[in-house]
Structure formats: structure tokens, C-alpha cells
Amino acid sequence: MRRGLASGIVTALIAASLAGSAFWFIGERKEQAQAEVARERQAETPAKVAVEDGQTIVKLDAAAQERGGIAVARVEAAPYRSERRAYAVVLDAKGLNELAGAYAGAKAQRQAAQAKIEATRTAFERAKSLYKDQQNVSAAQLQSAEAAFHADEAALAAADMQARSYAATARQEWGPAIGDALISGAPAASRLIEREDLLVQVTLPPGRAIAKPPQSAVVQAPQGGRVALSYVSPATRTDPRIQGMSFFYVVSGQSGLLPGMNLVALLPEDAVQQGELVPDTAVVRWQGKDWVYVRTSAESFTRHVIDGEVPAPAGGYVVGNLPGDAEIVTEGAQVLLSEELRPQLQGGDDD
């Protein structure tokens, strides 16, 4: 009985092995057939990417364009003001606050010394007059009044020097505009101290210069969008990391910016230039740059890099490096990018 049971088990194992071999053979033949069909289809499909005069061209016939949702439109002319990129950092007003407190204390001491010297001067003048005319005060009393006057005179000079020292420090550290506002107690300084406004230092790249800084500029906020800046004065020091020309701007404390933030600033140029309007849907991102596809014929498209730093008021960008009569892909640009990169990806797989 045991011998019969063992024989049955062996038979079952052989049957299972044969069945597995059959399934493997069928699967292998199916994969080979699919690969053959794919090769045949690839051979039947004309190349969609070509290089002409060093420029890559993506070719899609009308049917392929329709399947890919390709839409094309002629660019619209749009005037724009070019912008100069710079670096910006939101400064902490702690030093300005401390300096304002120190100057206020020195000013109070000077006022107290001024009030005190008025009294001692009067006492000294009176004692001097009495001693000279009527001899109603002794020489010791006159000398005491004179000493008190000179002591208060020295105290006033010291208090005045201290106040002037803080005033000079304010101008040296923060420039005449902010320094004078701090000394006079103007609202501009109070707004910075109370953080109703924030001070932003804008620094040009090394070796760049600007004859006259614009009265208004913008920074690109971390949360997206742009935040307006208002010019204050030339900065009294440069950013040590950049070593370029620097300027002070102010921004609203309600802007969402915080002290210590490092940002990109955009300073508008004076000249107004003519550009072209590019919608958001036309732009694709590749290798850290913004691109659009320009139609060169009914079935041909080429990729062109654009400068996406000037946003249009109603959305999209205003660029200055496209022909005025160019037709760009406004829908389906990502499809063209995929088609353009397909040979590279397939080549990578083969490797």
C-alpha cells in the first residue's frame, strides 16, 4: 500500500512539472510575439524627431496632433519693462530698536542736564553779582556756586556728546534717511521699530552697477507671488556674501515676510520694451529652464527657451525673445516634450 502511495505522488509531481513547462513555453512564445509586433509597428512608424541645422524638430501629423490635444495660437504683442535680478534679505530691526532706546536715554539726560545748568547758572550769576556789589556772600559761597555751575556745564557737554554720538551712529549704521527719522522720532522710524514695516536690503550681483535705484521694486515671496518694495536710501554696507551695490527698501509688515528671509528681488529698468504674451499652458519646464514650442510648419515644432521672470497682469508671462508673428503651442506642449525625449529614453533603456 505504501508503495502504491509513493508511486502516485511521483506521478503527480511529474504531471505538475510538465504543466509548468507548458505554461512557461506558451508565455515565452507570447512575449516573443509581442516583441515582434512592437518591432514591426516601430518600423512602420515614421520618425517623429529630427535634427536639422543643429535644431531638434518634433514632427506630428494632423491626426497625432488631434490625439495629443495640440492647440496653436499666434502670440500677442505686449509691452513690458525688463527687470534686473538682485538678492534681498529681510533685516532684523533689533539693532535699530536698541539704538533708538539709547538715543532716547541720552536725549533725556541732555534735557535734564540742560534744565539743571539753567538753575546753577542763575545761582552763580547771582552770587557773583552780590559778591561784587554788596559783599553779601562770601568768597567761599561764590566759589561753590561757580563750581556747581561748571560741573553742570561739564555734565551737559557730556550728555550732548553722548546724544550726538548715538545720532552719528544711527546715520552711519542705517543711512541718513533712516538715521534722521530715528533722531527726529519720525513715523518712518517708528513703523520699523514697531514692525509695521520691515527693512529689506537689496544687493546687486558682484560687478553690476545701477545709476539710479528704482523707487519701487518687488521680491518673489516664498509662498508665491510678488511683494512690493519702496525705496528708502543707499545701504550703508553690502551683504558680505555677495559684495555688490546695496540699497534699503521697506515692505509692509503684513506682507508675510519675516526677518532673516533670503529672497530674489526684481528691479525694473527704465526703458519700456515690446514683448510677446505667453500663457501658462504653453510653458514646459525642462533642465531648470522654461520653454515653449513654436510651430515651424503644419506638422513641425521646435522648442525655444524663454525668460519667465516677467508675469503678465492677467496671467502667463511677457517674453522678449520670440518673433512677433510666432505661433506657439498653447495646449499639449508636454506631449511634444515627451515625443522629443522619447528617443533619448529608449536609447537609455537599450544601454
Sequence and secondary structure as in RCSB ss.txt:
>XXXX:A:sequence
MRRGLASGIVTALIAASLAGSAFWFIGERKEQAQAEVARERQAETPAKVAVEDGQTIVKLDAAAQERGGIAVARV
EAAPYRSERRAYAVVLDAKGLNELAGAYAGAKAQRQAAQAKIEATRTAFERAKSLYKDQQNVSAAQLQSAEAAFH
ADEAALAAADMQARSYAATARQEWGPAIGDALISGAPAASRLIEREDLLVQVTLPPGRAIAKPPQSAVVQAPQGG
RVALSYVSPATRTDPRIQGMSFFYVVSGQSGLLPGMNLVALLPEDAVQQGELVPDTAVVRWQGKDWVYVRTSAES
FTRHVIDGEVPAPAGGYVVGNLPGDAEIVTEGAQVLLSEELRPQLQGGDDD
>XXXX:A:secstr
 HHHHHHHHHHHHHHHHHHHHHHHHHHHHHHHHHHHHHHHHHHHS  SEEEETTEEEEE  HHHHHHTT EEEE 
EEEEEEEEEEEEEEE  THHHHHHHHHHHHHHHHHHHHHHHHHHHHHHHHHHHHHHHHT  S HHHHHHHHHHHH
HHHHHHHHHHHHHHHHHHHHHHHHHHHHHHHHHHT HHHHHHHTTSEEEEEEE  TT   SS  SEEEEE TTSS
EEEEEEEEE SS  TTT S EEEEEEETTSS  TT EEEEEEEEEEEEEEEEE GGG EEETTEEEEEEEEETTE
EEEEEE TTSB TTSSEEESSS TT EEEEE HHHHHHHHHHHHHHHHHH 
